[in-house]
Amino acid sequence: MIATLAARPDGAVHEFVVIGAGAGGLAATLFAALAGKSVSLVERTAYIGGATALSAGATWVPNTRHAASLNATDTPEAARRFLDGVVGTFAPAPLREAVLEAGP
């Protein structure tokens, strides 16, 4: 394990480079390694887990047709306020908007 990119050996080559140590990135890294591939996982923060760690391991797509049957009062505006308050600057606003628009 290399703690910083500066400590990476010159000329190091990897078959896969995974950006982000959230649930998706960690899963991609694991499965590539299990397949015998050389993998480099890069995380820009000092924390492992990404947004999944902030959400207590849960995944959530607001305002789907399935969610409407459980909570008919949910709205994109309410979901936006929730994301802004919980995720805040850990994910850029355009990314949060993309989830709200394309997720359902």
Helices and strands as residue ranges (DSSP letters): G 5-7, E 16-19, H 23-34, E 39-42, H 50-54, H 65-70, H 76-86, G 88-90, H 93-102
